[in-house]
């Protein structure tokens, strides 16, 4: 099943990126067009979002924590994962299209 990237997905991905990027402030690597640095920060952001959700879930299981914050953290982690999978699928599809091109 292929996830389609829609306008809401792009807006959510931008929000996730901005939260990872410190509110949209770009460092010198991002300004120079270093795609690998951008990709690395996005992946690290998705990983940290998942870790935060796991931490909050464990706190809730142990009897502490707020249910609303747990649900919010888990939803953010799910969104980050879905966005990552959708982007991966698009990159793979672009790669396959390039491979199929005749010269």
N, C-alpha and C positions, 0 to 999 in steps of 0.2 A: 504494500500500500504506500503510495507516494503522497507526501504531504505537500499541498500547494502553498506557496508563499503569497499571502494576500496583503493588502494595505495595513490591516490591523497587526499582522505578524511583523511587518517591517517597522511599524511604530513601536511595538513592544520590543523588538530587537534593538532599536535605537535607544530606547529607555534603559535596557539592560546594559548596552555598550556605554552609555553615559554614566551609569552608576559604577561601572567597572573603571571607566576612564576618569573618575573624579569630577563628574558634573560637566563633562564635555571639554575639559582642558586637555589639550594635546601636548605631548612632549616632543622633543626635537626629532625623535625617530619617526613618529607618526607624521610630522610635518614634512619630512623628507620622502614620504611615500613608501616606507618600509612595511610591506604587506605582511611579512612574517611576524613583525612585532605587534601589529594590529591583531592578527590571528591568534598569536600567543596570549595577548591580554584578554581577548574574548573567550578563549578556552579556559584560561585561569579563572575568569569571572564566573563562567558556568560551573566550574568545579567548586569554587568557593560558595556559590549559591546552594549547590547540593549539600555541601558540608554544613552550612548554616541550618538548612532544613533538617538534616539528620540530628544535629546538636539540639535544636529546639524540640524535635520529636522525642528524643531521649529524655530531655528535661520534663516534658509533659507526662511521659510514661512513669517517671520517677515521682510524680506528684507535684512538680513545680511547673512554672511557666503558664502562659496564657494561651488558651485554645485558639483565639483569633490570630495571634502571632504565629502559631504553629501552622495553621491553615494557610496564612499568607506566605510563609516561608516555603511550604511545600508547593504551593501554586507557582511561586516564582521559579522554583527548581524545575518544575514540570515545564513551564514556559521556556526556560533556558535550554532544556533538553530537546524540546520539540523544535525550537529555532535552530539549534545546532544540527539536528538531523535534517531539517529542511535545507539548510545551507549546504550540508554535505552532499545531499542528493542533487542539488543544483550544480555543484562543482563537478561531481562525477558525470552528470549528464552533459555538461559543457565539454569535459575531457573526452567523453565518448564521441561527441559530435565532431570535435577537432580531429580525432583519430580517423573518423570515417571520411574526412575531406580528401578529395583527390587533388593532387598537385599538378 
